Amino acid sequence: MHDSRWDLLTDAEWDSFARAWVAELSGRPAGPLPNLPVAFEDEPQTSAVEFVVPMNFTASAEAQWKFIMSAFRHADDNTLGHLAAGPVEHLLSKHGDGYIARFEKLARENPRFAQMLRGCYKHLMSDAVWARLCEARNGTP
């Protein structure tokens, strides 16, 4: 189910959401969240961590990409694994053919990005996307 409200977030709102998520994962105060789409009216999300899973399932692939890029900019070494095993893995599992080249490019340009990709598991990725991801995270895309 695609929720187009995610597509309406500005870059500043994605950045605020990502900063809050990283802060929560690190045990720091998150600060205010932007106005994010509520996925479950009977169980409203109240923290950035609680918004990430529904975002993975309801946001467009491009919206998920924006979150990943914002979160990567703010992540520390302790939170990169959460990014890899969560949003990155989910995006590549559902939309890998359309996004793997972006991941390969960033891995070539940024060793920290390549290292972050080591936290991904195959999950539901196609064999072709998984093989390309394995090469990218090992520095050989």
N, CA, C and O atoms as CSV, one atom per row, in Angstrom:
chain,resi,resn,atom,element,x,y,z
A,1,MET,N,N,0.833,-1.159,0.000
A,1,MET,CA,C,0.000,0.000,0.000
A,1,MET,C,C,0.892,1.241,0.000
A,1,MET,O,O,1.665,1.442,0.937
A,2,HIS,N,N,0.800,2.048,-1.003
A,2,HIS,CA,C,1.600,3.265,-1.122
A,2,HIS,C,C,0.834,4.434,-0.521
A,2,HIS,O,O,-0.318,4.687,-0.875
A,3,ASP,N,N,1.487,5.140,0.393
A,3,ASP,CA,C,0.906,6.317,1.026
A,3,ASP,C,C,1.625,7.538,0.472
A,3,ASP,O,O,2.770,7.807,0.839
A,4,SER,N,N,0.967,8.271,-0.400
A,4,SER,CA,C,1.595,9.399,-1.083
A,4,SER,C,C,1.947,10.555,-0.147
A,4,SER,O,O,2.652,11.477,-0.556
A,5,ARG,N,N,1.473,10.525,1.089
A,5,ARG,CA,C,1.828,11.592,2.031
A,5,ARG,C,C,3.333,11.629,2.293
A,5,ARG,O,O,3.883,12.695,2.573
A,6,TRP,N,N,4.004,10.481,2.206
A,6,TRP,CA,C,5.455,10.471,2.388
A,6,TRP,C,C,6.139,11.304,1.315
A,6,TRP,O,O,7.155,11.946,1.579
A,7,ASP,N,N,5.592,11.296,0.119
A,7,ASP,CA,C,6.205,12.032,-0.993
A,7,ASP,C,C,6.126,13.540,-0.815
A,7,ASP,O,O,6.812,14.282,-1.518
A,8,LEU,N,N,5.306,13.997,0.106
A,8,LEU,CA,C,5.129,15.427,0.332
A,8,LEU,C,C,6.142,16.008,1.316
A,8,LEU,O,O,6.234,17.227,1.465
A,9,LEU,N,N,6.900,15.146,1.986
A,9,LEU,CA,C,7.892,15.643,2.944
A,9,LEU,C,C,8.996,16.401,2.226
A,9,LEU,O,O,9.447,16.002,1.152
A,10,THR,N,N,9.418,17.486,2.828
A,10,THR,CA,C,10.518,18.270,2.270
A,10,THR,C,C,11.846,17.624,2.657
A,10,THR,O,O,11.891,16.748,3.521
A,11,ASP,N,N,12.913,18.058,2.020
A,11,ASP,CA,C,14.240,17.549,2.379
A,11,ASP,C,C,14.543,17.857,3.845
A,11,ASP,O,O,15.146,17.038,4.539
A,12,ALA,N,N,14.129,19.029,4.316
A,12,ALA,CA,C,14.359,19.390,5.723
A,12,ALA,C,C,13.588,18.452,6.661
A,12,ALA,O,O,14.094,18.095,7.725
A,13,GLU,N,N,12.381,18.054,6.279
A,13,GLU,CA,C,11.606,17.128,7.106
A,13,GLU,C,C,12.229,15.743,7.112
A,13,GLU,O,O,12.255,15.087,8.153
A,14,TRP,N,N,12.732,15.281,5.970
A,14,TRP,CA,C,13.436,13.992,5.933
A,14,TRP,C,C,14.654,14.058,6.837
A,14,TRP,O,O,14.943,13.114,7.573
A,15,ASP,N,N,15.368,15.176,6.780
A,15,ASP,CA,C,16.561,15.333,7.590
A,15,ASP,C,C,16.212,15.319,9.079
A,15,ASP,O,O,16.905,14.681,9.872
A,16,SER,N,N,15.164,16.007,9.453
A,16,SER,CA,C,14.727,16.034,10.852
A,16,SER,C,C,14.308,14.643,11.324
A,16,SER,O,O,14.663,14.229,12.427
A,17,PHE,N,N,13.565,13.930,10.501
A,17,PHE,CA,C,13.134,12.567,10.801
A,17,PHE,C,C,14.357,11.670,10.996
A,17,PHE,O,O,14.427,10.919,11.968
A,18,ALA,N,N,15.310,11.746,10.082
A,18,ALA,CA,C,16.505,10.904,10.152
A,18,ALA,C,C,17.343,11.234,11.387
A,18,ALA,O,O,17.836,10.325,12.056
A,19,ARG,N,N,17.509,12.517,11.696
A,19,ARG,CA,C,18.264,12.902,12.888
A,19,ARG,C,C,17.606,12.354,14.151
A,19,ARG,O,O,18.288,11.868,15.054
A,20,ALA,N,N,16.284,12.435,14.208
A,20,ALA,CA,C,15.558,11.919,15.375
A,20,ALA,C,C,15.726,10.412,15.494
A,20,ALA,O,O,15.916,9.898,16.596
A,21,TRP,N,N,15.660,9.697,14.375
A,21,TRP,CA,C,15.811,8.246,14.371
A,21,TRP,C,C,17.197,7.839,14.885
A,21,TRP,O,O,17.320,6.961,15.739
A,22,VAL,N,N,18.227,8.486,14.358
A,22,VAL,CA,C,19.592,8.182,14.786
A,22,VAL,C,C,19.770,8.502,16.270
A,22,VAL,O,O,20.394,7.735,17.003
A,23,ALA,N,N,19.226,9.622,16.704
A,23,ALA,CA,C,19.339,9.991,18.118
A,23,ALA,C,C,18.664,8.949,19.009
A,23,ALA,O,O,19.235,8.530,20.015
A,24,GLU,N,N,17.459,8.533,18.644
A,24,GLU,CA,C,16.751,7.525,19.447
A,24,GLU,C,C,17.521,6.218,19.508
A,24,GLU,O,O,17.625,5.605,20.570
A,25,LEU,N,N,18.059,5.790,18.379
A,25,LEU,CA,C,18.826,4.550,18.361
A,25,LEU,C,C,20.076,4.657,19.224
A,25,LEU,O,O,20.568,3.652,19.738
A,26,SER,N,N,20.587,5.868,19.384
A,26,SER,CA,C,21.795,6.102,20.181
A,26,SER,C,C,21.484,6.403,21.633
A,26,SER,O,O,22.396,6.604,22.434
A,27,GLY,N,N,20.188,6.436,21.986
A,27,GLY,CA,C,19.801,6.712,23.350
A,27,GLY,C,C,19.848,8.183,23.727
A,27,GLY,O,O,19.863,8.527,24.908
A,28,ARG,N,N,19.870,9.047,22.724
A,28,ARG,CA,C,19.880,10.488,22.968
A,28,ARG,C,C,18.481,11.055,22.756
A,28,ARG,O,O,17.651,10.422,22.102
A,29,PRO,N,N,18.212,12.231,23.295
A,29,PRO,CA,C,16.921,12.870,23.020
A,29,PRO,C,C,16.780,13.137,21.525
A,29,PRO,O,O,17.723,13.588,20.875
A,30,ALA,N,N,15.617,12.858,20.995
A,30,ALA,CA,C,15.413,12.935,19.551
A,30,ALA,C,C,15.041,14.317,19.059
A,30,ALA,O,O,15.299,14.646,17.901
A,31,GLY,N,N,14.452,15.121,19.894
A,31,GLY,CA,C,13.976,16.409,19.407
A,31,GLY,C,C,12.649,16.217,18.695
A,31,GLY,O,O,12.155,15.095,18.582
A,32,PRO,N,N,12.076,17.300,18.219
A,32,PRO,CA,C,10.744,17.214,17.608
A,32,PRO,C,C,10.779,16.497,16.256
A,32,PRO,O,O,11.735,16.618,15.491
A,33,LEU,N,N,9.720,15.755,15.991
A,33,LEU,CA,C,9.555,15.098,14.693
A,33,LEU,C,C,8.748,15.996,13.775
A,33,LEU,O,O,7.885,16.743,14.236
A,34,PRO,N,N,9.022,15.928,12.475
A,34,PRO,CA,C,8.143,16.632,11.551
A,34,PRO,C,C,6.785,15.929,11.522
A,34,PRO,O,O,6.628,14.862,12.115
A,35,ASN,N,N,5.840,16.498,10.860
A,35,ASN,CA,C,4.515,15.893,10.722
A,35,ASN,C,C,4.622,14.716,9.749
A,35,ASN,O,O,4.686,14.909,8.535
A,36,LEU,N,N,4.642,13.498,10.294
A,36,LEU,CA,C,4.803,12.287,9.486
A,36,LEU,C,C,3.472,11.564,9.356
A,36,LEU,O,O,2.627,11.663,10.245
A,37,PRO,N,N,3.272,10.833,8.253
A,37,PRO,CA,C,2.027,10.081,8.080
A,37,PRO,C,C,1.849,9.014,9.150
A,37,PRO,O,O,2.779,8.258,9.433
A,38,VAL,N,N,0.684,8.947,9.736
A,38,VAL,CA,C,0.360,7.915,10.715
A,38,VAL,C,C,-0.191,6.716,9.968
A,38,VAL,O,O,-1.212,6.813,9.286
A,39,ALA,N,N,0.484,5.590,10.097
A,39,ALA,CA,C,0.098,4.400,9.349
A,39,ALA,C,C,-1.016,3.619,10.041
A,39,ALA,O,O,-1.886,3.055,9.377
A,40,PHE,N,N,-0.992,3.584,11.357
A,40,PHE,CA,C,-1.955,2.780,12.099
A,40,PHE,C,C,-2.715,3.690,13.057
A,40,PHE,O,O,-2.210,4.035,14.126
A,41,GLU,N,N,-3.912,4.073,12.679
A,41,GLU,CA,C,-4.693,5.003,13.485
A,41,GLU,C,C,-4.975,4.464,14.886
A,41,GLU,O,O,-5.059,5.241,15.837
A,42,ASP,N,N,-5.122,3.141,15.027
A,42,ASP,CA,C,-5.415,2.567,16.340
A,42,ASP,C,C,-4.170,2.454,17.223
A,42,ASP,O,O,-4.283,2.295,18.438
A,43,GLU,N,N,-2.990,2.536,16.615
A,43,GLU,CA,C,-1.724,2.512,17.355
A,43,GLU,C,C,-0.809,3.583,16.771
A,43,GLU,O,O,0.142,3.257,16.060
A,44,PRO,N,N,-1.081,4.851,17.057
A,44,PRO,CA,C,-0.287,5.906,16.432
A,44,PRO,C,C,1.183,5.843,16.837
A,44,PRO,O,O,1.515,5.549,17.986
A,45,GLN,N,N,2.037,6.120,15.892
A,45,GLN,CA,C,3.464,6.137,16.138
A,45,GLN,C,C,3.799,7.435,16.874
A,45,GLN,O,O,3.265,8.499,16.560
A,46,THR,N,N,4.693,7.326,17.858
A,46,THR,CA,C,5.059,8.500,18.648
A,46,THR,C,C,6.553,8.796,18.619
A,46,THR,O,O,6.977,9.857,19.077
A,47,SER,N,N,7.346,7.892,18.096
A,47,SER,CA,C,8.787,8.106,18.042
A,47,SER,C,C,9.279,7.842,16.621
A,47,SER,O,O,8.609,7.183,15.827
A,48,ALA,N,N,10.452,8.368,16.325
A,48,ALA,CA,C,11.020,8.165,14.987
A,48,ALA,C,C,11.216,6.682,14.700
A,48,ALA,O,O,10.958,6.229,13.585
A,49,VAL,N,N,11.667,5.925,15.690
A,49,VAL,CA,C,11.870,4.487,15.504
A,49,VAL,C,C,10.559,3.807,15.108
A,49,VAL,O,O,10.547,2.920,14.255
A,50,GLU,N,N,9.472,4.223,15.725
A,50,GLU,CA,C,8.164,3.623,15.415
A,50,GLU,C,C,7.662,3.994,14.024
A,50,GLU,O,O,6.803,3.297,13.485
A,51,PHE,N,N,8.165,5.057,13.436
A,51,PHE,CA,C,7.731,5.468,12.099
A,51,PHE,C,C,8.497,4.760,10.984
A,51,PHE,O,O,8.000,4.672,9.861
A,52,VAL,N,N,9.689,4.257,11.270
A,52,VAL,CA,C,10.531,3.707,10.202
A,52,VAL,C,C,9.925,2.454,9.571
A,52,VAL,O,O,9.929,2.334,8.345
A,53,VAL,N,N,9.415,1.534,10.353
A,53,VAL,CA,C,8.867,0.305,9.767
A,53,VAL,C,C,7.677,0.597,8.860
A,53,VAL,O,O,7.660,0.114,7.728
A,54,PRO,N,N,6.678,1.367,9.305
A,54,PRO,CA,C,5.595,1.659,8.370
A,54,PRO,C,C,6.075,2.438,7.143
A,54,PRO,O,O,5.540,2.262,6.048
A,55,MET,N,N,7.087,3.301,7.324
A,55,MET,CA,C,7.633,4.008,6.172
A,55,MET,C,C,8.185,3.018,5.156
A,55,MET,O,O,7.980,3.176,3.953
A,56,ASN,N,N,8.887,1.991,5.644
A,56,ASN,CA,C,9.455,0.989,4.737
A,56,ASN,C,C,8.381,0.310,3.890
A,56,ASN,O,O,8.648,-0.095,2.758
A,57,PHE,N,N,7.194,0.185,4.420
A,57,PHE,CA,C,6.133,-0.533,3.716
A,57,PHE,C,C,5.153,0.363,2.974
A,57,PHE,O,O,4.444,-0.107,2.085
A,58,THR,N,N,5.100,1.653,3.323
A,58,THR,CA,C,4.079,2.502,2.708
A,58,THR,C,C,4.635,3.647,1.876
A,58,THR,O,O,3.911,4.211,1.056
A,59,ALA,N,N,5.903,4.008,2.064
A,59,ALA,CA,C,6.487,5.105,1.296
A,59,ALA,C,C,6.953,4.610,-0.062
A,59,ALA,O,O,7.293,3.438,-0.228
A,60,SER,N,N,6.965,5.507,-1.019
A,60,SER,CA,C,7.495,5.171,-2.338
A,60,SER,C,C,8.982,4.843,-2.215
A,60,SER,O,O,9.625,5.208,-1.231
A,61,ALA,N,N,9.512,4.165,-3.203
A,61,ALA,CA,C,10.939,3.825,-3.193
A,61,ALA,C,C,11.785,5.092,-3.120
A,61,ALA,O,O,12.794,5.117,-2.415
A,62,GLU,N,N,11.398,6.126,-3.824
A,62,GLU,CA,C,12.179,7.362,-3.817
A,62,GLU,C,C,12.130,8.042,-2.446
A,62,GLU,O,O,13.125,8.621,-2.011
A,63,ALA,N,N,11.000,7.978,-1.774
A,63,ALA,CA,C,10.906,8.526,-0.422
A,63,ALA,C,C,11.802,7.735,0.533
A,63,ALA,O,O,12.471,8.322,1.384
A,64,GLN,N,N,11.817,6.422,0.398
A,64,GLN,CA,C,12.697,5.596,1.229
A,64,GLN,C,C,14.160,5.954,0.980
A,64,GLN,O,O,14.955,6.024,1.917
A,65,TRP,N,N,14.508,6.180,-0.275
A,65,TRP,CA,C,15.866,6.575,-0.633
A,65,TRP,C,C,16.245,7.884,0.073
A,65,TRP,O,O,17.357,8.020,0.583
A,66,LYS,N,N,15.312,8.842,0.097
A,66,LYS,CA,C,15.590,10.116,0.769
A,66,LYS,C,C,15.879,9.899,2.251
A,66,LYS,O,O,16.787,10.515,2.808
A,67,PHE,N,N,15.107,9.024,2.885
A,67,PHE,CA,C,15.360,8.730,4.296
A,67,PHE,C,C,16.737,8.105,4.465
A,67,PHE,O,O,17.489,8.505,5.353
A,68,ILE,N,N,17.075,7.140,3.637
A,68,ILE,CA,C,18.365,6.455,3.740
A,68,ILE,C,C,19.515,7.455,3.604
A,68,ILE,O,O,20.476,7.409,4.372
A,69,MET,N,N,19.417,8.348,2.636
A,69,MET,CA,C,20.491,9.324,2.439
A,69,MET,C,C,20.603,10.264,3.643
A,69,MET,O,O,21.710,10.570,4.088
A,70,SER,N,N,19.480,10.718,4.166
A,70,SER,CA,C,19.508,11.591,5.348
A,70,SER,C,C,20.050,10.845,6.558
A,70,SER,O,O,20.889,11.371,7.289
A,71,ALA,N,N,19.580,9.634,6.772
A,71,ALA,CA,C,20.026,8.856,7.930
A,71,ALA,C,C,21.523,8.547,7.842
A,71,ALA,O,O,22.222,8.588,8.854
A,72,PHE,N,N,22.009,8.244,6.657
A,72,PHE,CA,C,23.437,7.956,6.506
A,72,PHE,C,C,24.268,9.176,6.895
A,72,PHE,O,O,25.300,9.035,7.552
A,73,ARG,N,N,23.838,10.349,6.506
A,73,ARG,CA,C,24.577,11.568,6.847
A,73,ARG,C,C,24.680,11.774,8.359
A,73,ARG,O,O,25.663,12.337,8.841
A,74,HIS,N,N,23.681,11.327,9.102
A,74,HIS,CA,C,23.659,11.569,10.548
A,74,HIS,C,C,24.089,10.361,11.378
A,74,HIS,O,O,24.352,10.499,12.572
A,75,ALA,N,N,24.163,9.196,10.772
A,75,ALA,CA,C,24.449,7.966,11.524
A,75,ALA,C,C,25.879,7.950,12.041
A,75,ALA,O,O,26.803,8.461,11.407
A,76,ASP,N,N,26.027,7.349,13.205
A,76,ASP,CA,C,27.359,7.081,13.728
A,76,ASP,C,C,27.635,5.591,13.515
A,76,ASP,O,O,26.787,4.860,13.003
A,77,ASP,N,N,28.805,5.160,13.905
A,77,ASP,CA,C,29.172,3.758,13.665
A,77,ASP,C,C,28.201,2.783,14.324
A,77,ASP,O,O,28.003,1.675,13.823
A,78,ASN,N,N,27.598,3.180,15.434
A,78,ASN,CA,C,26.676,2.289,16.134
A,78,ASN,C,C,25.308,2.198,15.469
A,78,ASN,O,O,24.588,1.220,15.675
A,79,THR,N,N,24.943,3.183,14.686
A,79,THR,CA,C,23.610,3.161,14.070
A,79,THR,C,C,23.639,2.767,12.599
A,79,THR,O,O,22.585,2.543,12.004
A,80,LEU,N,N,24.813,2.677,12.004
A,80,LEU,CA,C,24.883,2.278,10.593
A,80,LEU,C,C,24.317,0.878,10.370
A,80,LEU,O,O,23.702,0.618,9.335
A,81,GLY,N,N,24.517,-0.013,11.315
A,81,GLY,CA,C,23.988,-1.374,11.185
A,81,GLY,C,C,22.472,-1.395,11.147
A,81,GLY,O,O,21.879,-2.192,10.420
A,82,HIS,N,N,21.837,-0.526,11.925
A,82,HIS,CA,C,20.374,-0.424,11.904
A,82,HIS,C,C,19.891,0.062,10.541
A,82,HIS,O,O,18.876,-0.406,10.025
A,83,LEU,N,N,20.627,1.000,9.971
A,83,LEU,CA,C,20.261,1.520,8.654
A,83,LEU,C,C,20.383,0.427,7.594
A,83,LEU,O,O,19.503,0.266,6.748
A,84,ALA,N,N,21.486,-0.319,7.651
A,84,ALA,CA,C,21.720,-1.378,6.662
A,84,ALA,C,C,20.696,-2.497,6.767
A,84,ALA,O,O,20.121,-2.913,5.761
A,85,ALA,N,N,20.465,-2.984,7.982
A,85,ALA,CA,C,19.586,-4.141,8.190
A,85,ALA,C,C,18.114,-3.762,8.201
A,85,ALA,O,O,17.251,-4.636,8.283
A,86,GLY,N,N,17.821,-2.487,8.121
A,86,GLY,CA,C,16.433,-2.025,8.101
A,86,GLY,C,C,16.091,-1.392,6.769
A,86,GLY,O,O,15.792,-2.100,5.807
A,87,PRO,N,N,16.129,-0.063,6.694
A,87,PRO,CA,C,15.705,0.629,5.477
A,87,PRO,C,C,16.460,0.232,4.202
A,87,PRO,O,O,15.843,0.074,3.148
A,88,VAL,N,N,17.783,0.069,4.285
A,88,VAL,CA,C,18.540,-0.286,3.075
A,88,VAL,C,C,18.127,-1.672,2.585
A,88,VAL,O,O,17.824,-1.861,1.407
A,89,GLU,N,N,18.120,-2.623,3.490
A,89,GLU,CA,C,17.756,-4.002,3.124
A,89,GLU,C,C,16.340,-4.056,2.556
A,89,GLU,O,O,16.084,-4.760,1.579
A,90,HIS,N,N,15.438,-3.322,3.163
A,90,HIS,CA,C,14.054,-3.330,2.684
A,90,HIS,C,C,13.959,-2.725,1.280
A,90,HIS,O,O,13.316,-3.303,0.403
A,91,LEU,N,N,14.582,-1.585,1.062
A,91,LEU,CA,C,14.528,-0.956,-0.260
A,91,LEU,C,C,15.102,-1.877,-1.330
A,91,LEU,O,O,14.513,-2.030,-2.400
A,92,LEU,N,N,16.238,-2.484,-1.049
A,92,LEU,CA,C,16.858,-3.366,-2.045
A,92,LEU,C,C,16.070,-4.659,-2.245
A,92,LEU,O,O,16.122,-5.256,-3.321
A,93,SER,N,N,15.348,-5.089,-1.228
A,93,SER,CA,C,14.521,-6.290,-1.369
A,93,SER,C,C,13.309,-6.043,-2.255
A,93,SER,O,O,12.886,-6.930,-2.996
A,94,LYS,N,N,12.759,-4.855,-2.179
A,94,LYS,CA,C,11.543,-4.539,-2.940
A,94,LYS,C,C,11.819,-3.824,-4.259
A,94,LYS,O,O,11.072,-3.996,-5.222
A,95,HIS,N,N,12.880,-3.028,-4.312
A,95,HIS,CA,C,13.133,-2.172,-5.478
A,95,HIS,C,C,14.599,-2.229,-5.909
A,95,HIS,O,O,15.125,-1.266,-6.468
A,96,GLY,N,N,15.248,-3.349,-5.651
A,96,GLY,CA,C,16.677,-3.468,-5.890
A,96,GLY,C,C,17.121,-3.173,-7.305
A,96,GLY,O,O,18.131,-2.498,-7.506
A,97,ASP,N,N,16.386,-3.667,-8.294
A,97,ASP,CA,C,16.800,-3.451,-9.681
A,97,ASP,C,C,16.887,-1.971,-10.028
A,97,ASP,O,O,17.746,-1.567,-10.812
A,98,GLY,N,N,16.003,-1.157,-9.451
A,98,GLY,CA,C,15.991,0.264,-9.750
A,98,GLY,C,C,16.949,1.094,-8.912
A,98,GLY,O,O,17.177,2.265,-9.217
A,99,TYR,N,N,17.518,0.504,-7.850
A,99,TYR,CA,C,18.335,1.289,-6.920
A,99,TYR,C,C,19.747,0.766,-6.715
A,99,TYR,O,O,20.582,1.484,-6.164
A,100,ILE,N,N,20.041,-0.440,-7.130
A,100,ILE,CA,C,21.361,-1.007,-6.839
A,100,ILE,C,C,22.491,-0.168,-7.443
A,100,ILE,O,O,23.557,-0.055,-6.837
A,101,ALA,N,N,22.282,0.415,-8.610
A,101,ALA,CA,C,23.345,1.238,-9.215
A,101,ALA,C,C,23.675,2.446,-8.334
A,101,ALA,O,O,24.834,2.854,-8.261
A,102,ARG,N,N,22.684,3.013,-7.673
A,102,ARG,CA,C,22.946,4.138,-6.763
A,102,ARG,C,C,23.802,3.683,-5.587
A,102,ARG,O,O,24.723,4.387,-5.171
A,103,PHE,N,N,23.496,2.508,-5.056
A,103,PHE,CA,C,24.274,1.980,-3.946
A,103,PHE,C,C,25.706,1.682,-4.388
A,103,PHE,O,O,26.654,1.966,-3.656
A,104,GLU,N,N,25.864,1.114,-5.576
A,104,GLU,CA,C,27.206,0.819,-6.088
A,104,GLU,C,C,28.025,2.099,-6.239
A,104,GLU,O,O,29.195,2.142,-5.860
A,105,LYS,N,N,27.407,3.133,-6.790
A,105,LYS,CA,C,28.103,4.404,-7.004
A,105,LYS,C,C,28.567,4.991,-5.674
A,105,LYS,O,O,29.720,5.403,-5.544
A,106,LEU,N,N,27.679,5.031,-4.695
A,106,LEU,CA,C,28.057,5.583,-3.396
A,106,LEU,C,C,29.121,4.735,-2.699
A,106,LEU,O,O,29.992,5.275,-2.017
A,107,ALA,N,N,29.055,3.431,-2.862
A,107,ALA,CA,C,30.065,2.550,-2.252
A,107,ALA,C,C,31.438,2.802,-2.867
A,107,ALA,O,O,32.448,2.760,-2.164
A,108,ARG,N,N,31.482,3.062,-4.172
A,108,ARG,CA,C,32.757,3.381,-4.824
A,108,ARG,C,C,33.307,4.713,-4.313
A,108,ARG,O,O,34.517,4.861,-4.136
A,109,GLU,N,N,32.428,5.668,-4.079
A,109,GLU,CA,C,32.838,7.017,-3.690
A,109,GLU,C,C,33.120,7.170,-2.204
A,109,GLU,O,O,33.867,8.064,-1.806
A,110,ASN,N,N,32.535,6.314,-1.382
A,110,ASN,CA,C,32.591,6.525,0.061
A,110,ASN,C,C,32.821,5.192,0.776
A,110,ASN,O,O,31.893,4.390,0.882
A,111,PRO,N,N,34.033,4.940,1.267
A,111,PRO,CA,C,34.321,3.671,1.950
A,111,PRO,C,C,33.408,3.421,3.159
A,111,PRO,O,O,33.095,2.269,3.463
A,112,ARG,N,N,32.983,4.471,3.841
A,112,ARG,CA,C,32.072,4.312,4.974
A,112,ARG,C,C,30.721,3.781,4.505
A,112,ARG,O,O,30.097,2.972,5.191
A,113,PHE,N,N,30.273,4.234,3.344
A,113,PHE,CA,C,29.020,3.735,2.785
A,113,PHE,C,C,29.168,2.256,2.424
A,113,PHE,O,O,28.279,1.453,2.710
A,114,ALA,N,N,30.283,1.899,1.800
A,114,ALA,CA,C,30.534,0.490,1.456
A,114,ALA,C,C,30.545,-0.368,2.714
A,114,ALA,O,O,29.988,-1.465,2.726
A,115,GLN,N,N,31.176,0.129,3.768
A,115,GLN,CA,C,31.211,-0.620,5.026
A,115,GLN,C,C,29.818,-0.772,5.612
A,115,GLN,O,O,29.487,-1.833,6.140
A,116,MET,N,N,28.993,0.268,5.531
A,116,MET,CA,C,27.624,0.194,6.044
A,116,MET,C,C,26.859,-0.932,5.358
A,116,MET,O,O,26.065,-1.627,5.992
A,117,LEU,N,N,27.098,-1.111,4.062
A,117,LEU,CA,C,26.381,-2.141,3.300
A,117,LEU,C,C,26.694,-3.550,3.805
A,117,LEU,O,O,25.938,-4.481,3.528
A,118,ARG,N,N,27.779,-3.720,4.530
A,118,ARG,CA,C,28.118,-5.035,5.082
A,118,ARG,C,C,27.116,-5.500,6.129
A,118,ARG,O,O,27.086,-6.677,6.488
A,119,GLY,N,N,26.298,-4.577,6.616
A,119,GLY,CA,C,25.276,-4.927,7.590
A,119,GLY,C,C,23.980,-5.437,6.978
A,119,GLY,O,O,23.044,-5.776,7.702
A,120,CYS,N,N,23.918,-5.495,5.653
A,120,CYS,CA,C,22.718,-5.997,4.962
A,120,CYS,C,C,22.751,-7.514,4.850
A,120,CYS,O,O,23.811,-8.129,4.733
A,121,TYR,N,N,21.580,-8.085,4.888
A,121,TYR,CA,C,21.409,-9.511,4.617
A,121,TYR,C,C,20.584,-9.651,3.352
A,121,TYR,O,O,19.914,-8.703,2.942
A,122,LYS,N,N,20.621,-10.800,2.740
A,122,LYS,CA,C,19.943,-11.004,1.453
A,122,LYS,C,C,18.436,-10.824,1.571
A,122,LYS,O,O,17.808,-10.250,0.681
A,123,HIS,N,N,17.856,-11.305,2.651
A,123,HIS,CA,C,16.411,-11.217,2.891
A,123,HIS,C,C,15.658,-11.581,1.611
A,123,HIS,O,O,15.750,-12.730,1.178
A,124,LEU,N,N,14.935,-10.681,0.998
A,124,LEU,CA,C,14.141,-10.979,-0.208
A,124,LEU,C,C,14.756,-10.405,-1.479
A,124,LEU,O,O,14.072,-10.284,-2.496
A,125,MET,N,N,16.040,-10.051,-1.432
A,125,MET,CA,C,16.691,-9.509,-2.628
A,125,MET,C,C,16.819,-10.585,-3.690
A,125,MET,O,O,16.977,-11.768,-3.386
A,126,SER,N,N,16.750,-10.156,-4.931
A,126,SER,CA,C,16.997,-11.102,-6.015
A,126,SER,C,C,18.467,-11.520,-5.960
A,126,SER,O,O,19.298,-10.818,-5.385
A,127,ASP,N,N,18.773,-12.651,-6.555
A,127,ASP,CA,C,20.158,-13.122,-6.584
A,127,ASP,C,C,21.064,-12.105,-7.277
A,127,ASP,O,O,22.200,-11.896,-6.853
A,128,ALA,N,N,20.565,-11.474,-8.341
A,128,ALA,CA,C,21.370,-10.496,-9.084
A,128,ALA,C,C,21.673,-9.265,-8.233
A,128,ALA,O,O,22.809,-8.793,-8.215
A,129,VAL,N,N,20.680,-8.747,-7.538
A,129,VAL,CA,C,20.891,-7.568,-6.680
A,129,VAL,C,C,21.819,-7.937,-5.538
A,129,VAL,O,O,22.721,-7.167,-5.208
A,130,TRP,N,N,21.619,-9.095,-4.930
A,130,TRP,CA,C,22.471,-9.528,-3.822
A,130,TRP,C,C,23.931,-9.651,-4.272
A,130,TRP,O,O,24.836,-9.224,-3.555
A,131,ALA,N,N,24.163,-10.227,-5.442
A,131,ALA,CA,C,25.536,-10.373,-5.936
A,131,ALA,C,C,26.187,-9.006,-6.145
A,131,ALA,O,O,27.354,-8.812,-5.802
A,132,ARG,N,N,25.445,-8.076,-6.699
A,132,ARG,CA,C,25.978,-6.721,-6.909
A,132,ARG,C,C,26.224,-6.014,-5.576
A,132,ARG,O,O,27.213,-5.296,-5.428
A,133,LEU,N,N,25.335,-6.212,-4.616
A,133,LEU,CA,C,25.525,-5.603,-3.300
A,133,LEU,C,C,26.775,-6.170,-2.633
A,133,LEU,O,O,27.553,-5.422,-2.040
A,134,CYS,N,N,26.972,-7.474,-2.725
A,134,CYS,CA,C,28.152,-8.101,-2.126
A,134,CYS,C,C,29.434,-7.522,-2.739
A,134,CYS,O,O,30.400,-7.268,-2.019
A,135,GLU,N,N,29.449,-7.316,-4.035
A,135,GLU,CA,C,30.610,-6.705,-4.664
A,135,GLU,C,C,30.800,-5.275,-4.202
A,135,GLU,O,O,31.923,-4.854,-3.925
A,136,ALA,N,N,29.702,-4.518,-4.116
A,136,ALA,CA,C,29.791,-3.105,-3.709
A,136,ALA,C,C,30.303,-2.985,-2.282
A,136,ALA,O,O,31.149,-2.137,-1.999
A,137,ARG,N,N,29.808,-3.809,-1.393
A,137,ARG,CA,C,30.213,-3.664,-0.004
A,137,ARG,C,C,31.632,-4.161,0.253
A,137,ARG,O,O,32.232,-3.842,1.279
A,138,ASN,N,N,32.152,-4.930,-0.665
A,138,ASN,CA,C,33.537,-5.369,-0.565
A,138,ASN,C,C,34.480,-4.464,-1.344
A,138,ASN,O,O,35.668,-4.758,-1.479
A,139,GLY,N,N,33.943,-3.362,-1.855
A,139,GLY,CA,C,34.768,-2.383,-2.551
A,139,GLY,C,C,35.084,-2.725,-3.992
A,139,GLY,O,O,36.018,-2.173,-4.574
A,140,THR,N,N,34.303,-3.640,-4.578
A,140,THR,CA,C,34.586,-4.029,-5.963
A,140,THR,C,C,33.348,-3.955,-6.846
A,140,THR,O,O,33.052,-4.905,-7.570
A,141,PRO,N,N,32.614,-2.836,-6.799
A,141,PRO,CA,C,31.428,-2.762,-7.681
A,141,PRO,C,C,31.815,-2.530,-9.123
A,141,PRO,O,O,30.945,-2.443,-9.990
